[in-house]
Amino acid sequence: MAHQLHHNPPFRAEHLGSLLRTDELLKTKTAFEQGQAPEADLIAVENKDIKDIAEIQKKLGYAAVSDGEYRRHMFWGSFFPGLDGFEEVKDIDADVFRPYAPDVAAFLEAGHKPGESVICTGKIKHVGSTYIGEFKYMASVVPPEEVKNIKITLAAPNWYHLRYKEGKAYPKGVYASDDEYFGDIAKAYQDELQILYDAGCRNVQFDDPNLAYFCSEKMLAGWEADPLNVISAGETFAKYIKLYNDLLSKRPADFHVGVHICRGNFVGSRHFSEGGYDRIATQLFKELNVDTYYLEYDTPRAGGFEPLKELPPHKNVILGVVTSKFPELEDKEEMKKRVYDAAKFIAEGNNITVEEALKQVGVSPQCGFASHREGNAIDRNGMIAKLKLVREIANDIWPGEL
């Protein structure tokens, strides 16, 4: 585990990866899916829009540019469907899901069927990168010296485990235990990360709402009441931390890894859970071997800053104090005060000054602007205004720093 503070990346002003698509891109994707446009047309629009949004990010003062996740339908991309051993299943039986998993619960309560999902059906093996194409195109639209800053967002390794009931995430004839299943998941991610690293990628961010779900009283109560569960929610959380640490065990020291934790960000700016970081702070900050935490902090549902006392001095936190869900602009001075308030708790926890603690801190929107390709309840101008505000907050607190 590295014990040196990793900088540049992360940067003082960050965003979480997904950005609003243009109407042209949305229409072309729909036409392609309906067989009314060739794939070449879709790729051409994606390429044009990605080049444009990369330039916009740079002009706004962002160093860790992304492709906006413009080639994806959902924020997690197609990593799992691209693995041997996973299959996409349409009209999957709702009974295989944990009804108290916050996102599952929200859909079931609204009367929606689960639709399609991805599930393990055989031995898991990495057979080719699904992220490398995204990275290589981004590398072609930024100067060579900025390639190392490109941010690639990755699916959470536990994504298709938490949502399924005990005994439903994989066939017992294939894996005898979670540990065996997680072992092959970890190996698949190691292969993916090595491919990205060899291509020049130095900056990845795992997007993991599941970790925040362990802060939810409602989910924890549902877990406790579920007679199928053979281990506690806390033990499962510990297994997820170990899964991350195993898959990151071979990463080079110059490969920056972060994890973004929020409480859901679906079409129409919908969230799925509530609860502060207090329950998970010690394990999350002290045991998870990542460099940076990108944390939702735009509303009271994320709790206070007190858990940041657990953040070690060699790790960063990017504070998502500006919401990406709605267009109303936050007061810049109030947001700056919140950043300083957070730094006070980091300082207290490590017996350092606030000025020293601020070296571990950056700011960002609370989540992406389009975790689902349809986007949040905010328009393009609103998104740009939010990104400008984040940059201005960073400029005031850390003048002259990216």
N, C-alpha and C positions, 0 to 999 in steps of 0.2 A: 504494500500500500504506500503510495507516495505521500510524503509529509511536507511538500512544498506547495505554496499557494500558486495555483495556475492562473495566469493572466494572458489576455489577448490571444485567444478567447479564455474566459468570457470577457465581454466588454461592458462599459458602464451603462450603455443604452442597448437593450436587446429587444427582440420580439420573439414570439414563440413558434414561428414557422409558417403557419397557414395564413394566407391573405385572400381577400375577396377576389373572385374570378370576374372577368369581364362578361357582359351579356353575350358577346360573340363566342367566347369559349364555352359557356354553358349551353348555348344553342347548338354549337357544333358537336359537343359531347352527346347531347340528346339525339341529334340526327345520326351520329355514328352508331349509337346503341340501338337505334330503330332501323338500321340498315339503309339509311337515306343519305349517308355521306361516307366516303372511303376513309380508311385510317390515315392515309397520307394527308388529307385535309385537316384532320384533327391534330396530327403531329405538327403541321405547319402553324396552326393557330396557337398551340401550346408553346412552341418554340418562340414565336413572336411575342406572346404575352409574358413569357418567362424573362426574355431579354429586356422587355420594357420594365417589368416590376423589379428586376435586379438593379436597373439604372435608377429607378425611383428610390429604392432603399439607400443606395449610395449617396444620392443627392440629399436625402434626409439626414445623412450622417451615421448610417448603420454600417458596421464593419462585417458582422456575422450575417451576411445576406443568405436568403433561402430562395427556392424557386416558387415559394408561395404554396407548395404542395399542389400545384396546378395539374399534375398528371394523375392525381389520386381522386377517388370518390370520397373516401373518409381519411381522417388524419393518419391512420395506421398503415395505409398503403397495402401492398400485396405480399408482404414477407411470408406470412403463414401459408397462404394458398400456393406459394411458390416452392414450398418444402415437400419432399417426398414424405408421405405419411399423414398429410392433412388433405382434407377434401372439403369443397364448398357444398353445402347441403341446402337445397331450397325447401321451403315449407317444413322446416324442422319442428319436431314435436315440442311444444312449450314446456312439457313436463321434464325435460332434461335440464332446464335452467334453474338456478337458485332464485326463487321468487323474491327474495329479500336483497339480492344484489341491486344496488340503487338504480342503475340504468334499466335493468330487466324489470324491476318493480314499477318504474315509471311507465314503461310501455304496456305492461299488463294492466295496470290501474286505468290506463286510458282506453283499454279495450283493443289494443293493437296485438296482432299476432307477431311472433318473433321474425317471420320472414325467413331470409337465408342466413346461414351462419357458417363457420368453418370449424371443423372438429377433427381430432386425431382418429385415424382409422388403421394406421400401421406404423411400422418403425420410422422414426423421424430422421431425415437426412437432408443436409444442405446440398442442392444440386445446381446452384447458380444464383448469382446475386440479382435481387429485384430492385435494389437501390442504386446500383452502380451506374445505370443509364442516366438517372437523375443527376448524380454527382458529375459525371463526365460532361453533360451539357452545360451545367452551371460553370464548370471549370473553363469552358470555351467562351463564356461571356463576361468573365472578369479578368483583370490583369494577372499575369502569372504569380506575382508576389502576393496576391490576395486569395489565391486558391485555398491556402491553409485556413482561411477564416470562414469559408463556406459552411453553413450549418445544414446538416442532414438530420432530419427527424426520423426516429425509429419507433416501431411498435413495441409496447411493453411485453417482456417475455412471458408474463403471467396472464396475458390477455384472454387466452382461450382455456384458462384453468379456473379462475375465480367464478366466472359466469355459469359454469356447469355444476350440477349437483355432485356430491360425493359419489364416485364410481362411474360418472358419465363423461369425464373429460378425455378418456382414452379407454380402449378395450383392455380388460384384465388379461386377455390372452396375449397381448402385445407387451404391456408393461405391468409388472407385479406391484409397483408402488409409485408414489409421486416422485420419490428420489430418482428412480430409473427414468421416468418421463422427463423430469427436469434436467437430468444429465444429458440427454440427447438434445433438448432445447438449448442448453448452454453451448454444446458443441456446434450446433447450427449457427448460433450467434457469433461464436469465435471465428468460424469460417467467413461469415458475412463481414465482420469487422476487419479481418485480415485483408479481404479483397478491397474494401474501401480504403484502408490504410495504404496498401500497395499502389493504389491509384492516386494517392496524394491527399486523401481526406484526413483532416486532423481535428475535426470538431463535430461531435454527434450529440444529439439530445433524445433521450428516451421520453416518450409521452405516456404517463402512467396514472390515469385517474384511479385505478384500482387501489393504489397505496393510500389515497385520501379516503377511500371508502371505509378503511379501518378506523377512521375518526368518527364515523357515523354511529350514533347510539342505536338508530333504527336497524342498521344492518347487523350490528353486533348482537342485538336482541334476537333478530331473526336467526342468526347463526347459532346462538345458544339454544334456541328452541327447536332446531332442526335435528331430528333423531338420526338422520343418516350420517351426520358428521362424526368422524372418529377422532379428530383433533380439534383443538380450540382455534378461534380466530387468531389469537396471539401466536400460537404455534405455526399457523399458516403464514402469517406475516413474516415470521422469522425464516421460514422456508423460502419466501420470495426474496428476502434480503440475501440469503445464501445463493439463490439462483443468479441474481445479479453479480455477486462477487465471483462466482464460478465462471460466468461467461466473460467477465472482465479480467480474469486472472492473468491473461497473456498479453494484455494491451501494452504497447510501448509508452514510455513516460511522456512523450510529446503528443500523445493522442488525448485531447480533451474530451471528457465525458460528463454530461449533465443529465439530470432527470427533472422533468416538468411534472408537477403534481397539482391537479385541480379537481374540482368537484363536478365535472361534466360541462359540456359546451356543445349543445346540439342545435339543430335548425331552430331559428327563432330565438336564439340566445338562451336556451333552456339549460338549467343545471339540474343535477340529480341527487346531490347529497349535501349535508351540512356537518360541521364539527371542526373544532380547532385541532392544531397539530399536537396538542399536549400528550395524547395517548401514545403517539408513535415517535415523538421527538428524539428520545435517547437512541433508539435503534436506528432510526432514519439518518440522523446526523452523525452518529459516532460509529455505526457498524457498516453502513452502505458505502462501498468503496468507489465513490464518484467524486469529481472535482467540484461540481456546482449543482445547487438546487434552485430551480426556477419555481417559485411558490406563488400560488394565488393568494392575494391579500387585498382585494378590492371591496369586499363587503364583510360585515360581521360574521357571516357563515364560516369564514376561515379562522375565526378566533383572533386572539391577540398575538403580540410579538414575543410574549414571555418564553415560548418554547425555543426561541433563537439563542437562549442562554446555553443550549446544548451544542451549538455549532462550534466545531473545533477551529482553531486559528489557521489551519491550513486548507480550509474549504470556503467556497464562495456561496453567497445567496443572492439571487436576483429577485427583487421584490416586485411582484405583480400588483402594484397599487393603482394602476389605471385600468378601468374596465374596458374590455373589448366587446362587451355585450350590447351596450347602448351608446347613442351618440353624444349625450350630455357630457360636456367637458368638465373634468375635475379642476378644482382650484390649485394652481401650481404651488403656491406657498404652503397650502395644507398638505399636499403630497410630499413636499420637501420635509416638512415637520414629521410626517410619518416615517420617512426614511431615517431621519435622525433618531426618532424614538426607537426604531428597530435596532439601530446601531448601539444604542445605550444598553440594550439587553445582551447583545453580542459581547460588548465590552465588559459587562458585569460577569458574564459567564467565563470569560477568559482572563479576567483581571488585567485588562489593557485599557487604553484610552479610547474614547469615542473616535478620535481621529484615526487611530490604528484600526479600529473595527471597520471603519468606512472603506478601508482598503480591500475588504472582503465582500463589498456590497455593490450591486448595480440595480437598475430599475428596468421595468418592462410593462407591457400590458399584462393583464391577469391570465389571459389565454390567447389562443389564436383567434383570428377573425372569421375563419371558415373551416372549422374542424370537419364539418360536412360541406360538400362543395357548394350547397345552396347559400351558405353563409349566415352570419348573425344579423340581428335587427339593427343594422347600421349600414350606411351607404359608403361608397368609395371616398367621398370627400370627408365623411366622418372618420373613416379609418386613417386617412392621411393626417387629419387634425390630431388624432390620438397619438400617432407615431411622432409627430412634431412635438407634442407635449412631453412625451417620454424623453425625447432628445434634449429638450429645454431643461427639464428637471436634472438630467445628468450633467448638462453643461454648467448649471449653477452650482451643483454640489462638487463636481470634479472638473473644474475648468481645464480645458486643453487636453482632456483624455478622451479616447474613443469609447 
